[in-house]
Amino acid sequence: MSLADATDPFVQFQTWFAEAEATEVNDANAMSVATVGENGRPSLRILLLKGFDQRGFAFFTNMQSRKGDQLAANAVAALTFHWKSLRRQVRIEGLVELVTPQEADEYFASRPRGSQIGAWASQQSRPLDKRETLEAAIREVEARYEGQPVPRPPHWSGYRVVPDYIEFWQDREFRLHDRIVFTRTNGEWAKQRFYP
């Protein structure tokens, strides 16, 4: 299916994402995630997409992190995927909601044990006096859950970006790129081609 023929942005994303997984050397699911700080300035970082469907695009994190604080204050985000080997990018904007506790539990249980322990030990985005302090916290959590499953911390969950804007960008010669934008109003998607 060509980009020009796309009618459903989620189907188009699935197609491009599958191609990226087959061609990108590392982390085809890496995305830039922009949130809005308390001062109105954008804040940007790279995260990994952990799931997507017709509801939106999900990632998981410490809710007490800087991004968690920003999303609690202003529940909007923008995502960008850049697949250099394919010369493509996808931009997504929308409101943000928490995933269900069941979704968060299921994803947390699928993580490596070291990552589970790290979610308890790390006070993400808070000042750290020295590496040894973090390492001591890791040892304490390891001892606390020795021989048993590590439960999901209450401050750790997932967010879903519920898109109302999805732009597909395909590089073309002489910078005459293809840009197809889907916008959602009242649950319906409209498609528009844009100048490069």
N, C-alpha and C positions, 0 to 999 in steps of 0.2 A: 504494500500500500504506500503510495507516495504521500508526502506531506500535503500536497494540494488536495488530495482526495479524502483527507482525514475528516471525520464527522464527530468523533467522540474523543475529547482530549485525554481521557484515561487509557483508552485503547492505544492511542498514538504514543503516550508515554510508555506504556508497557512494551510496545514494539521497539522504541528507541532504547529503553532500559535494557532489554534483552540483548540488543546488538552491542551496547556498551559493556555489558557483563562479559561478552565473548571477545571483546577487543581491547578493553582498557587493561593496562598492566597491573594497576593497583586500585582498589576501592572505587569501582564504578558507582557505588552508592554514596560517595562523598558529595556533600553539597554545602554551599555557603548558606548560612542561616542568619538573617538580619532581624533584629528586634529593635524596639525603641526604648531608649533610656529615660530615666526620670527627668533629665534635662532636655528631652525632646530630640536628642542626637541619636543617629543610628548606631547600632553596635553589631559587629559582624564576626562570625567565627565559622570554622568548618566542622560539620558533624556528619554522622552516617545515617542515611535513611534506613529505617528498620522495618518498614512495611508501607504498603499503599494499596488502596482500593477505591471504590467509588465514593467513599466518605472523605478521603484525603490522604495526607502524607505524614507518617508517624516517625518520631524520634524519641529517645529516652534520655533522662538526665536527672541530676540532683535538683529538686525543686527549690532548694535554698541557694542555688548558684546565682550568679549575676543574671544569666538569661532567665532563670526561673523567677527571680524578683521582677525583672522587666516584663515578663509575660503575665505575671499576676497583676501588675499595674496597667498594662496595655496589651490586651490579648490579640495582637496582630503580628504577623511575620511575613517575611519574603524569603524564598529559597531560590538558589541558582545551582543547576547542575551544568558542569562544563566537561564535555567529553572531547578532549583535544584530538585524539586519534581519529575520531569520526567528524571532527570539525563542526560540532553541534553544541548548542546549549538550550536549556529549558529554564524559564523563569516562572515562578509560581508566587502568588500573593493571596492572602486571605486571613480570615479570623482563625484563632487558635483555641482549641478545647483540650481538656485532659482526656486521655484514653480511659477506658473503664478499668477499675481495679483488677478485674480478671485478666484483661489484656496485659496490664503491667506485671501481674504475678507470673503469667505464662512466659513473657519475654525475659523477666528477671531469672526465672528458673532455667532458661536455656543458655544463660551466660556462663562463661568459664568461672569456676569457683574463685579464682583470684580476682576477677572483676566484681563478683558478688561481695567479697570481703572488702575490696577497695571502696565500694559504694557506702559501706558503713564507716570505714576508717577516714576517708577524705572529707574534709569540710570544704568542699569545692568553692573556689573563688574567694576564700577567706585567707588572710595573711598567714604564712607559715614561717616560724622562726628558724627552723633548720630541718633538713631531710630526716634526721634521726627521730624527730617528733612524729612524723608520718609513719616511719618504720615501726616505732613503738606502738602506735595505734593499730597498725596491721597485725602485729603479734598479739595484741590484746583481743582483737576480733577473731583471729584464728583460734586462740585458746577458748574463747567463749562458745564457738560453734564447732569445736573439735568433735568429729564423729557424728555430726548431724547436719541436715540441710541448712543452708544459710537463708533465712527469710528475707523478703524484700523490706528494706527500711521504709518507715512511714514518710520520709522526705524524698523518696525516689519514685518517679513514675514516668509516664510518657505524655507527649503532646501530639496532637494531630492538627496540621494546618489544613483547614477546610477551604479549598481554593474558590475564588471568584474571578481569578485571572490566571491564565496559563498561556505562556508564549513559547512557541517553538521557533528556533533560529537555526538555519542551515547555511553554512559558509558557501559562498559562490565566488567565482572568478571576478576580479576587478571590484571587489567589495559590493557586488550587486546581490546581496544575500536574500534568502527567502525568510520572511517573518510572517508567521501565522499566529494570530492571537484569538484565544477563546475567552469570552467573558460570560459570567453567569449572573442572571437577574431572575429573581423569583423561581429559582430552581431550573431554569432553562439556559442552555448554552447557546451563544451566538458566536459565529466565526467570522473573522475579518483578516484580510491580507494587509500588511503594512509595508510602506516603502522601507528599504534598508537604511 
